[in-house]
Amino acid sequence: MTLEEIITARRSVRSYTDEPVGEEAILKLLDMARWAPYASESWRFVVVRSQQGRSALASAARQDFVATAPVIIVVGADTDAFATHHSVWHRWDAYKFRGLFYIQETAAAIENLMLAAVEMGLGTCWIGSFNEGEVSKIVEFPASIRPVAMITIGHPAGGQRRVDHAPLEKIVSWEKYASADE
Ligand SMILES: Cc1cc2nc3c(=O)[nH]c(=O)nc-3n(C[C@H](O)[C@H](O)[C@H](O)COP(=O)(O)O)c2cc1C
């Protein structure tokens, strides 16, 4: 598959077969994730495969289908990582002020993982709606690590519909922002 084919083929998969996802495949996905651009490599990944763990995470998300995925990766971001990272940037205080880096780099890693999954014939869904405190407790994140997302992973059972994505004319401006609604 070309990169364009992979990007356009990806869609959220919320229905999975019983076929397990092997450890090698999981590690391959995580290896792809870590090649994302980063400011501090704040990303942390917890792989959850137990029935008990998956059910607890589904409950924390109030989304039943989450438990049906054979693998859930809880993606956290270490909010202290930037301060301790051996950055070559001299003006790191100014950068740190932005505060959003751990979210941005973690999201980039997640997208890498999801695109790699497409090439491997696996389906994923980004779960961003959940109770943070509950998820942190389940995977035992320390206070410095904030859960950013959970990624469900499995072999697609089929039937997922293709949802529309806004066309360029609605989301792109040139030189200055212009609302497409005006
Ligand atoms: C930040 C974020 C949070 C999301 N949270 C959820 C979620 O909690 N549950 C869910 O089923 N899908 C969730 N999604 C998936 C979106 O619903 C989905 O990507 C969007 O509808 C576009 O569909 P597509 O992925 O099939 O192209 C989330 C996606 C993102 C980027």
The ligand as an SDF file (V2000), in Angstrom:
LIG
                    3D

 31 33  0  0  0  0  0  0  0  0999 V2000
   -9.4510   13.0210   20.1480 C   0  0  0  0  0  0  0  0  0  0  0  0
  -10.3840   11.9310   19.6430 C   0  0  0  0  0  0  0  0  0  0  0  0
  -11.2720   11.3440   20.5120 C   0  0  0  0  0  0  0  0  0  0  0  0
  -12.1050   10.3110   20.0740 C   0  0  0  0  0  0  0  0  0  0  0  0
  -12.8980    9.6720   20.9990 N   0  0  0  0  0  0  0  0  0  0  0  0
  -13.6650    8.6350   20.5860 C   0  0  0  0  0  0  0  0  0  0  0  0
  -14.4030    7.8880   21.5420 C   0  0  0  0  0  0  0  0  0  0  0  0
  -14.3570    8.1260   22.7420 O   0  0  0  0  0  0  0  0  0  0  0  0
  -15.1450    6.8480   21.0870 N   0  0  0  0  0  0  0  0  0  0  0  0
  -15.1970    6.5080   19.7640 C   0  0  0  0  0  0  0  0  0  0  0  0
  -15.9100    5.5370   19.4270 O   0  0  0  0  0  0  0  0  0  0  0  0
  -14.5020    7.2000   18.8240 N   0  0  0  0  0  0  0  0  0  0  0  0
  -13.7290    8.2410   19.2120 C   0  0  0  0  0  0  0  0  0  0  0  0
  -12.9470    8.9070   18.2880 N   0  0  0  0  0  0  0  0  0  0  0  0
  -12.9920    8.5110   16.8540 C   0  0  0  0  0  0  0  0  0  0  0  0
  -13.7970    9.5110   16.0280 C   0  0  0  0  0  0  0  0  0  0  0  0
  -15.1680    9.3730   16.3260 O   0  0  0  0  0  0  0  0  0  0  0  0
  -13.5270    9.2430   14.5210 C   0  0  0  0  0  0  0  0  0  0  0  0
  -12.1460    9.3220   14.2720 O   0  0  0  0  0  0  0  0  0  0  0  0
  -14.2520   10.2560   13.6420 C   0  0  0  0  0  0  0  0  0  0  0  0
  -15.6510   10.0590   13.7400 O   0  0  0  0  0  0  0  0  0  0  0  0
  -13.8650   10.1110   12.1600 C   0  0  0  0  0  0  0  0  0  0  0  0
  -14.1420    8.7920   11.7050 O   0  0  0  0  0  0  0  0  0  0  0  0
  -12.9880    7.8580   11.1010 P   0  0  0  0  0  0  0  0  0  0  0  0
  -11.9450    7.6640   12.1740 O   0  0  0  0  0  0  0  0  0  0  0  0
  -13.6870    6.5690   10.7650 O   0  0  0  0  0  0  0  0  0  0  0  0
  -12.4310    8.5510    9.8870 O   0  0  0  0  0  0  0  0  0  0  0  0
  -12.0990    9.9180   18.7060 C   0  0  0  0  0  0  0  0  0  0  0  0
  -11.1940   10.5270   17.8370 C   0  0  0  0  0  0  0  0  0  0  0  0
  -10.3200   11.4960   18.3020 C   0  0  0  0  0  0  0  0  0  0  0  0
   -9.2880   12.0750   17.3500 C   0  0  0  0  0  0  0  0  0  0  0  0
  1  2  1  0
  2  3  1  0
  2 30  2  0
  3  4  2  0
  4  5  1  0
  4 28  1  0
  5  6  2  0
  6  7  1  0
  6 13  1  0
  7  8  2  0
  7  9  1  0
  9 10  1  0
 10 11  2  0
 10 12  1  0
 12 13  2  0
 13 14  1  0
 14 15  1  0
 14 28  1  0
 15 16  1  0
 16 17  1  0
 16 18  1  0
 18 19  1  0
 18 20  1  0
 20 21  1  0
 20 22  1  0
 22 23  1  0
 23 24  1  0
 24 25  2  0
 24 26  1  0
 24 27  1  0
 28 29  2  0
 29 30  1  0
 30 31  1  0
M  END
$$$$
